[in-house]
């Protein structure tokens, strides 16, 4: 017996089908992160070509004292899109945080990560919330309102369109509560850099990113009941200079009819499904987006090459 569909299931299905039936088909990047996708992404972060995690860690370590001084100790850390929580674990330890809430669409992966955090820091009250923060999320009702810090590392904000970014930042500002007494938002952004560096980071020699991208089709198959064959699709990453973003696509290797309950689509050889954008923001441009979302002040820290910035905004 199959389980009954929930309104969340229907909303996800409708969203995916709407994207697949556009003139230029797409799948939201959040569907890259099922359990297997999350583990593949962890592998990507350890690749020599993928500078993002390494450089962000260097910024956090090099400027740790200044970042902690800006935020202050004994705060409540909230991480949307928490994943494996490794970055949050290091931050919570540095800040001596009192509570942590991780939110992620990949529930099982998140629960395991939060359990590891609790074992590592017994004093920390760590909780997992399964959900899609881009559709709004409910935090535990007993979560303290004082000194909340929303933590959004890894330049994940670059996966969203600029108008979506303002909406998400506004939502993060709202999570801090009315009259928030500092703490605020700690966010990582990827800055513009040489194209060859970007190209290698999103199309590694080992093919891990390609496997990660094709895995989205397996995830979609489970959600909407489609019959995509990932072997018939090729990963492609390009830099779109006009929009200052890296784009990931899946390119059809052969003509194919893909079906799902109630519909389907014919894909021609060479037709693309757009699966991810990763915008690279100039620092001043991103600060302007923060201001539009209600964050009036900020401090920032960068690496020596100005490849990546960590921003504390309030």
Backbone torsions as a table, in degrees:
resi	resn	phi	psi	omega
1	UNK	NA	129.8	178.1
2	UNK	-83.5	152.9	-179.6
3	UNK	-75.0	151.4	178.2
4	UNK	-67.9	147.8	177.4
5	UNK	-73.4	142.1	174.4
6	UNK	-101.0	170.2	177.8
7	UNK	-63.0	-32.3	177.4
8	UNK	-65.4	-43.6	176.8
9	UNK	-57.2	-47.2	-178.3
10	UNK	-63.0	-41.2	-179.4
11	UNK	-64.1	-41.7	178.6
12	UNK	-64.9	-43.5	179.6
13	UNK	-62.0	-46.7	-179.7
14	UNK	-62.1	-40.3	-179.9
15	UNK	-62.9	-44.9	-178.5
16	UNK	-66.4	-46.4	-179.3
17	UNK	-62.5	-40.5	178.4
18	UNK	-60.1	-41.7	179.3
19	UNK	-67.2	-40.5	-178.4
20	UNK	-69.8	-23.7	-177.2
21	UNK	-98.4	6.8	174.3
22	UNK	-70.1	159.1	174.6
23	UNK	-55.1	-38.2	172.7
24	UNK	-113.4	95.6	-171.0
25	UNK	-63.3	148.5	179.4
26	UNK	-149.2	159.9	171.0
27	UNK	-131.7	132.1	179.9
28	UNK	-58.0	138.8	-177.8
29	UNK	-61.3	-21.9	-178.9
30	UNK	-63.1	-23.7	-179.6
31	UNK	-80.4	0.4	169.3
32	UNK	-68.9	-19.5	-167.3
33	UNK	-108.6	60.7	162.7
34	UNK	-81.7	-170.0	-176.2
35	UNK	-61.0	-47.5	-179.6
36	UNK	-66.1	-42.3	179.5
37	UNK	-60.4	-39.3	178.5
38	UNK	-63.2	-39.4	-179.9
39	UNK	-71.9	-37.4	175.4
40	UNK	-63.8	-39.2	179.0
41	UNK	-65.4	-37.4	174.8
42	UNK	-57.7	-41.3	177.8
43	UNK	-64.1	-38.2	178.3
44	UNK	-60.3	-41.1	-176.8
45	UNK	-65.1	-15.9	179.3
46	UNK	-97.5	-2.1	-179.6
47	UNK	-73.0	145.3	179.2
48	UNK	-62.5	-31.0	-179.0
49	UNK	-73.2	-25.5	-173.1
50	UNK	-87.9	92.5	-174.5
51	UNK	-74.1	-22.9	-166.0
52	UNK	-55.3	-55.3	-177.1
53	UNK	-63.9	-44.1	-177.7
54	UNK	-62.4	-46.1	-177.5
55	UNK	-71.0	-39.1	177.4
56	UNK	-61.6	-42.6	178.1
57	UNK	-61.0	-38.7	-179.9
58	UNK	-64.7	-37.9	177.7
59	UNK	-65.8	-45.1	-179.1
60	UNK	-63.4	-37.3	-179.5
61	UNK	-75.9	-44.9	-177.3
62	UNK	-63.5	-36.5	-175.8
63	UNK	-110.5	21.9	-174.0
64	UNK	-55.1	-45.4	-176.9
65	UNK	-63.1	-42.5	-179.2
66	UNK	-69.5	-38.5	179.2
67	UNK	-65.2	-45.4	179.0
68	UNK	-62.5	-40.8	179.6
69	UNK	-63.5	-36.6	-179.3
70	UNK	-69.5	-40.8	-176.9
71	UNK	-81.7	-46.3	-175.5
72	UNK	92.0	155.1	-176.8
73	UNK	-82.7	173.6	172.1
74	UNK	60.5	46.7	179.3
75	UNK	-107.4	174.3	177.7
76	UNK	-107.5	115.6	-174.9
77	UNK	-96.5	128.6	177.5
78	UNK	-119.9	123.2	-178.5
79	UNK	-120.3	104.1	172.0
80	UNK	-71.2	141.5	-179.2
81	UNK	62.6	47.4	-167.5
82	UNK	-67.6	-30.4	179.6
83	UNK	61.1	-126.2	-177.7
84	UNK	-87.6	-0.7	174.0
85	UNK	64.9	10.9	-176.2
86	UNK	-63.7	-43.1	179.6
87	UNK	-66.5	-39.3	178.8
88	UNK	-66.1	-35.7	179.1
89	UNK	-60.7	-46.2	178.7
90	UNK	-63.5	-41.2	-179.2
91	UNK	-66.2	-46.0	-179.6
92	UNK	-60.6	-36.1	178.4
93	UNK	-66.4	-45.1	179.9
94	UNK	-63.9	-40.5	-176.5
95	UNK	-84.0	-10.0	-171.0
96	UNK	51.1	50.0	-178.6
97	UNK	-62.2	150.7	179.6
98	UNK	-94.9	-28.0	178.6
99	UNK	-141.9	153.8	176.1
100	UNK	-139.8	134.7	173.8
101	UNK	-126.3	118.4	175.7
102	UNK	-102.0	136.3	179.2
103	UNK	-122.3	130.8	179.5
104	UNK	-158.0	151.5	178.5
105	UNK	-73.9	-25.3	179.3
106	UNK	-92.5	88.4	-167.9
107	UNK	-64.2	-46.7	-176.6
108	UNK	-64.9	-43.6	179.1
109	UNK	-61.3	-41.9	179.7
110	UNK	-65.2	-44.7	-177.6
111	UNK	-59.8	-42.0	178.2
112	UNK	-63.1	-41.4	-179.1
113	UNK	-65.3	-41.5	-180.0
114	UNK	-66.9	-36.9	176.4
115	UNK	-62.7	-39.2	177.0
116	UNK	-64.9	-38.4	177.7
117	UNK	-62.2	-43.2	-179.1
118	UNK	-63.5	-38.7	179.3
119	UNK	-68.8	-34.4	-177.7
120	UNK	-76.9	-34.3	-179.1
121	UNK	-129.3	83.8	-173.8
122	UNK	-59.2	-26.3	-178.9
123	UNK	-76.2	-17.3	-174.3
124	UNK	-85.1	127.7	173.0
125	UNK	-84.5	103.6	-175.0
126	UNK	-111.2	132.1	-178.0
127	UNK	-135.0	151.9	178.6
128	UNK	-110.8	136.6	175.0
129	UNK	-123.2	114.6	178.6
130	UNK	-81.3	126.1	179.0
131	UNK	169.2	171.6	-179.7
132	UNK	-103.5	102.7	-174.6
133	UNK	-67.4	-18.6	178.3
134	UNK	-71.3	-15.6	177.0
135	UNK	-104.3	14.3	-175.9
136	UNK	90.1	150.3	-179.2
137	UNK	-147.9	153.8	178.3
138	UNK	-107.1	121.6	176.0
139	UNK	-82.5	158.2	176.9
140	UNK	-53.0	136.9	-173.8
141	UNK	-65.1	-23.7	-178.5
142	UNK	-95.6	12.0	179.6
143	UNK	-71.9	127.8	-178.8
144	UNK	-58.1	144.0	178.9
145	UNK	-82.9	-22.2	-173.5
146	UNK	-80.6	138.5	170.9
147	UNK	54.0	50.5	174.4
148	UNK	-82.0	138.6	175.7
149	UNK	-124.3	116.7	173.1
150	UNK	-85.8	124.7	-175.8
151	UNK	-113.0	118.5	-177.5
152	UNK	-135.1	81.5	-174.7
153	UNK	-88.1	-177.7	168.2
154	UNK	79.5	7.7	-178.3
155	UNK	61.8	24.3	179.4
156	UNK	-62.2	-23.3	178.7
157	UNK	-61.0	-23.2	179.1
158	UNK	-69.9	-10.2	178.2
159	UNK	-76.8	-9.8	-175.2
160	UNK	-107.4	153.5	175.5
161	UNK	-68.1	150.9	-176.4
162	UNK	-52.2	-38.6	179.0
163	UNK	-69.7	-33.9	175.5
164	UNK	-67.9	-34.5	-179.4
165	UNK	-59.7	-45.4	179.9
166	UNK	-61.6	-41.7	179.0
167	UNK	-64.0	-42.6	-179.8
168	UNK	-67.9	-42.1	177.8
169	UNK	-63.5	-36.8	177.1
170	UNK	-64.6	-39.7	176.9
171	UNK	-63.9	-42.3	178.0
172	UNK	-63.3	-38.3	177.1
173	UNK	-63.0	-39.3	179.2
174	UNK	-66.4	-31.8	179.3
175	UNK	-64.2	-20.7	179.6
176	UNK	-72.7	-16.5	178.1
177	UNK	90.1	164.7	-179.2
178	UNK	-68.8	137.4	177.5
179	UNK	59.3	38.3	-177.1
180	UNK	-55.9	129.8	-179.3
181	UNK	-92.8	77.3	179.3
182	UNK	68.8	-136.0	-163.7
183	UNK	56.0	-97.0	172.5
184	UNK	99.3	-140.8	-175.6
185	UNK	-122.8	131.8	172.0
186	UNK	-117.0	114.8	-170.5
187	UNK	-134.4	145.1	175.9
188	UNK	-105.0	137.5	176.0
189	UNK	-130.5	141.9	178.3
190	UNK	-89.0	127.2	-177.0
191	UNK	-93.5	159.7	177.3
192	UNK	-58.4	146.5	-178.0
193	UNK	-158.4	176.2	-177.8
194	UNK	-56.3	141.3	-175.1
195	UNK	-62.1	-37.3	-177.7
196	UNK	-65.1	-29.6	176.5
197	UNK	-69.0	-44.7	179.3
198	UNK	-64.1	-43.9	-177.6
199	UNK	-60.4	-44.9	-179.9
200	UNK	-66.3	-35.9	-177.6
201	UNK	-65.7	-29.9	-176.4
202	UNK	-107.2	7.3	176.2
203	UNK	-151.7	71.2	-172.1
204	UNK	-71.2	156.7	-176.6
205	UNK	-65.9	-29.3	-178.1
206	UNK	-79.0	-11.9	178.6
207	UNK	80.1	15.7	-179.4
208	UNK	-69.3	-41.1	179.0
209	UNK	-65.5	-35.8	177.1
210	UNK	-62.7	-43.3	178.3
211	UNK	-65.1	-39.7	177.5
212	UNK	-59.8	-45.1	-178.5
213	UNK	-67.7	-46.0	-179.3
214	UNK	-65.6	-27.4	-179.6
215	UNK	-61.6	-24.1	179.2
216	UNK	-59.1	-30.4	179.8
217	UNK	-68.7	-37.3	175.8
218	UNK	-63.6	-41.4	179.3
219	UNK	-64.0	-44.9	178.4
220	UNK	-62.0	-40.7	177.4
221	UNK	-54.5	-42.8	-178.6
222	UNK	-70.2	-34.4	-176.0
223	UNK	-76.7	-47.2	-172.9
224	UNK	-108.1	-1.3	179.4
225	UNK	75.1	28.2	179.9
226	UNK	-83.5	174.5	-177.1
227	UNK	-125.6	40.6	173.7
228	UNK	-57.9	139.8	171.5
229	UNK	-110.3	105.4	-176.4
230	UNK	-57.3	-26.0	-179.6
231	UNK	-65.7	-16.6	-178.7
232	UNK	-95.7	14.3	-178.4
233	UNK	-132.4	143.9	-179.1
234	UNK	-116.0	137.4	176.2
235	UNK	-73.9	138.0	173.6
236	UNK	-141.0	132.2	175.8
237	UNK	-121.7	132.6	179.7
238	UNK	-135.5	154.4	174.0
239	UNK	-100.7	122.7	177.8
240	UNK	-96.9	99.4	-174.5
241	UNK	-65.7	-33.4	-178.6
242	UNK	-59.8	-39.2	-177.8
243	UNK	-104.7	3.7	-179.9
244	UNK	52.0	55.0	-178.9
245	UNK	-147.7	148.8	168.2
246	UNK	-89.1	134.1	178.8
247	UNK	-113.8	137.4	171.2
248	UNK	-108.9	135.9	179.0
249	UNK	-133.2	158.6	166.6
250	UNK	-112.6	127.4	-174.9
251	UNK	-110.1	127.8	-179.5
252	UNK	-67.6	128.6	-179.6
253	UNK	-87.9	-11.1	-178.6
254	UNK	-158.3	160.0	173.6
255	UNK	-64.1	139.2	-177.5
256	UNK	-157.5	141.7	174.5
257	UNK	-98.4	119.0	176.9
258	UNK	-106.0	128.7	-176.7
259	UNK	-116.5	152.5	170.3
260	UNK	-147.6	161.2	-177.5
261	UNK	-54.2	121.9	178.3
262	UNK	87.0	1.2	-178.8
263	UNK	-178.6	-166.3	-179.4
264	UNK	167.8	-178.6	-179.4
265	UNK	-156.5	142.5	172.9
266	UNK	-92.3	128.2	177.3
267	UNK	-110.5	131.3	178.0
268	UNK	-86.3	158.4	174.7
269	UNK	-56.4	130.0	179.8
270	UNK	88.9	-9.5	178.3
271	UNK	-69.8	144.3	-173.9
272	UNK	-110.4	148.3	164.5
273	UNK	-112.8	121.7	-178.5
274	UNK	-82.5	118.8	-174.0
275	UNK	-110.2	-21.6	-179.1
276	UNK	-160.5	143.8	164.4
277	UNK	-114.7	147.5	173.0
278	UNK	-135.9	94.9	-177.7
279	UNK	-72.1	142.8	176.4
280	UNK	-113.4	106.0	-171.5
281	UNK	-94.5	135.4	163.8
282	UNK	-65.2	143.7	-173.4
283	UNK	-56.3	-45.5	-178.8
284	UNK	-62.6	-36.4	179.0
285	UNK	-65.9	-39.5	-178.9
286	UNK	-72.2	-36.3	177.0
287	UNK	-60.5	-36.3	177.0
288	UNK	-63.5	-38.3	176.8
289	UNK	-65.9	-39.3	176.8
290	UNK	-59.9	-43.0	-179.7
291	UNK	-62.9	-40.8	178.0
292	UNK	-62.2	-28.9	-178.7
293	UNK	-87.8	-0.1	175.6
294	UNK	104.6	1.5	176.3
295	UNK	-90.3	114.4	-171.9
296	UNK	-96.3	-20.0	-178.5
297	UNK	-132.4	156.4	178.2
298	UNK	-159.8	160.8	166.4
299	UNK	-129.6	152.0	178.8
300	UNK	-142.0	158.4	179.9
301	UNK	-137.5	141.3	-178.7
302	UNK	-130.7	165.8	172.0
303	UNK	-81.4	175.1	-175.1
304	UNK	-65.4	-28.8	-178.9
305	UNK	-90.9	-3.1	-174.5
306	UNK	57.6	45.5	176.6
307	UNK	-91.5	-24.8	-172.3
308	UNK	-149.3	146.0	178.1
309	UNK	-128.5	140.5	170.8
310	UNK	-110.6	126.5	-174.3
311	UNK	-120.1	130.7	169.2
312	UNK	-104.2	115.7	-177.7
313	UNK	-120.1	146.6	178.3
314	UNK	-152.2	NA	NA
